[in-house]
């Protein structure tokens, strides 16, 4: 029973860590994509001005 409890604790902690890590990397990639979209829109505006 104690082995099962230890396994459950390790599984839950690993799941929480994985969710947190995925959230951080996801937000980082989202910001990166958003900044690239902003540069892309500015390039199109420059082309329209030309």
ABEGO torsion letter per residue (X at the ends): XAAAAAAAAAAAAAAAAAAAAAAAAAAAAAAAAAAAAAAAAAAAAAAAAX
